[in-house]
Amino acid sequence: MNSVEKLAAAITMVEEARGVPLSASCVVHRGEMLELLDEAKESLPSDLESALKLLAARDAIIEEGRVSAEQMIAIAREDVARMVEQTSIVQLARDEARKIIDDARTLVEQEKAEVEEYIDGRLATLEVILNKTQDAVARGRERLAGANDKDVLGQLSDAD
């Protein structure tokens, strides 16, 4: 189970926890919740490493596209040099070279956009899950803080 799945399981555990009557609080097994959150915390570095690998792969794809475009340009220049003898052939070669360059640039931009969109989607998903987890932890802490206040007030009323 990766960190995203563990965080989702923690959220589910809180959502499905038995409610405390006349309260917005719920009962969650502290040990299970802490274990699940610790496992998620331990998994985050590997998930982050995976995201960094995706970024590296994106950069490799972009570099591959750039190299491919340069190769296409070099090939087009060689073709033009061979056809220099006849003006009409030279013009055709220039047109074809421009088309190849434009196609290569378009392809590189498309691939770059796709990779960035995919990575952005993965990072957005991770961000949403982290925000939900952070909200759940904050609510849990608020509930715990509220429970401690009630205990102190109960002790004061017992002393009277």
N, C-alpha and C positions, 0 to 999 in steps of 0.2 A: 504494500500500500504506500503510495507516495504521499508527500506532505499535503497536497491538495485534498486527497481522499481522507487523510487523517483529520484535517481541519473540518471537512464536511461531516465526518463522523462525530466530531465533538459538537458541532452545531446541532446535528440531529439528536444527540444525547440530551442536550439542554432543551431542545424543542419537545422531546418526548418525555421529559422528566415529569414525575408526579408533582402536581401542584400542591402548595400549602394552602389549606382552606382560609378564605377571607384575606388572601394576600396575592400579590403578583409574583411571589417567590416560588421556587421549585426545589425539589430535593434531588441532588445529583451526587453520586458516589464520588467523593473527593479523590480517592486513590485512582479510580478508573479514569476520571477526567484529567488528572495531572499526568498520568501515564500516557494517555492519548496525546495530550498537548506536548509533552516532552518528546514523544516519538516524532510528532510533526516538526518540532523545532530541530531535531536531529536530521530530519530528511530535507529540510530547506536548503542546506548547502549543496546537496547533490542535485536538487531541482534547479537551483540557481546555476550550478555548473552546466546543467543541460541547456538552460537558456543561453548561457555564454557560448556553448558549443554551437547552438543554432545561429548566433550572431557571427561566429567565426565561419560557419558554413556559408552564410549569406555573403560575407566578404570574399570568400573563395569563389563563389559563383560569379560575383561581380568582377573579380579579377580575371576569371576564366573568360568572361564575356569581353572584357577589355583586350585581353591577349588575342582572343579570336578575332575581334574587330581589327586589331593591328595587323594580324596575319592577312585578313581579307584585304586591307588597304595595301599591304606590300604586294600581294598577288595582283591586285588591280593596277598598281603602278608598273609592274613588270609587263602586264598585258599592254598597257599604253605604250611603253617603250618599244615593244615589238611591232606595234601597228603604226608607228610614227610615219612611215613611208606614205601612207595614203590618208589624206585628210578626212575623208568620210569615216574611215575605220577608226581614226583617232577620236573623232567626235563621239562615235558610238561607244568606244572604250571609256571615255570620260563620263558619259551618261551612265554606263553600267557601274563604274566605280562609285559614282555618287549614290546610286541606288543601293549598292552593297553597303556602303558606309551608313547610309540612312537606316537601312534594314537592321544592321548590326546595332546601331545606337538605340533604335526602337526596341529591339529584342532585349538589350541590356537594361533599359529603363523598365520594361515590363517585368522582367525577372526580378529586378531590384525591388520594384513596387510590391510584387507578390510575396517576396521573402519578408519585407518589412511589414506588410499587412499580417502575415502569419505570426511573426514574432510579436507584433503589437497585440494581436488577439490573445496569444498565450499569456503575455504580461498583464493584459487587462483582466483576464480570468483570475490570475494569481492575485492581482490587486483587489478584486472584488472579494475573493475568499479571505484574504488577509484582513480587509476592512470588516467583514462580517464577524470574523473571529475576534478581532479587536473589540468590536461592539459587544459581542457576547461576553468576553472577559470583563469589560467595563461594567456591564449590567450585573454580572456575577459579583464583582467587587462591591458595587453599590448595594446589592442585596445583602452581602455579608456585613457591610458597614451598618446597614439599617438594622440587621439582626442584633448586632452588638449594642447598639443604642437602646433597643427594646429590653435587653438583658439588664443594662444599667438602670433603666427606669423601673423595671420590675423589682430590682433589689432595693431601690429607694422607697418604693411604696410598701415593701415588706418590712422595712425598718421602722415605719411610722406606726 
